[in-house]
Amino acid sequence: MRQMSARLQTDDELAAAYEAAHRDYLERRDAVERLPGDPGVGGMPTRVKCLHVLVAHSLAVGPGVNPLGDETLALLPRWGSAGPCVDASFAGPCVDASFAGPCVEAAPADES
């Protein structure tokens, strides 16, 4: 995180892309609900504080939006490549499969 933060001070292109990622994150968050006090986002846009926030942003919006989130994600092991994260017979609550991915049972289509 220190190395990433230091690069933000010396790499103008990276700093501009990270600033744009910060704006994107805030726009998406505030579209759901404006949080009291306008809290920060993992140290953005001037430093790197919370890698999990950057990874979550990259996973949510896809590659090319948050450069340091993409970089951090690339360093992680391929934890999702081993197959489903739950037993296929799992009978838990259904969630929209387009949101949950392959790990959660898809809800039946509305037939009304």
Secondary structure by P-SEA (a helix, b strand, c coil): caaaaaaaaccaaaaaaaaaaaaaaaaaaaaaccccccccccccccccccaaaaaaaaaaccccccaaaaaaaaaccccccccccccccccccccccccccccccccccccc
